[in-house]
Amino acid sequence: QPQCTLPDVLIWMLSNNRRVAYARVPAQNILYSVVEEEKGKDCAKIQTVFMKV
């Protein structure tokens, strides 16, 4: 079974230069490609991301 070689994308919420929350987004979900079948399911879409403390 093939595995994705791209690392996940981490989104950090900062407050006073401290990391207070984060979210992890799988890279294959937001990957861009000119070929429609190779794009990630959330590519070029606005989405809500719930962060973890």
N, C-alpha and C positions, 0 to 999 in steps of 0.2 A: 504494500500500500504506500503510495507516494506521500511525502510530507512536504509542507510548504517551507521553503528555505529562507523566506523573508521574515525578519523579526517583527514582532508586534509594535505598533505605534503607541507610545505612552503620552498622555495629555496630563499635564500637571496644573493645578490651581495654586497660585502663589498669593500669599498675604504677608506683607512686610518681609519680603525675600525668604519666606519659609514655605515649604511645601505642605499644604494643608489637605489636599485631596488629589486623587488621580483616577484616570480611566485608561483601560487598555483596549485598543482597537486592533483586531487582526488585520494585518497588511493586505491579505488577499480580499478583504471586504471593500477596501477603498482604492485598490489598484486601478490605474488608468491604462487603457490600451485603445488604439484606433480600431482594433477589431472588436466588434460588439460582444462576441462570445467570450472574449478574454478579459472583459472588464469585471471589476468587483461589483457585488450586488448593491453596494451603497456609493459607488463612484459618482461624483458630481451631484450628490443629493444632500440636502440639509437634513440632519438627524439630531435627535436628542441623545445626549450621552449622560448617563447617570454615573456620578463619581463616587469613589470609595474613600472613606476617611482613613 
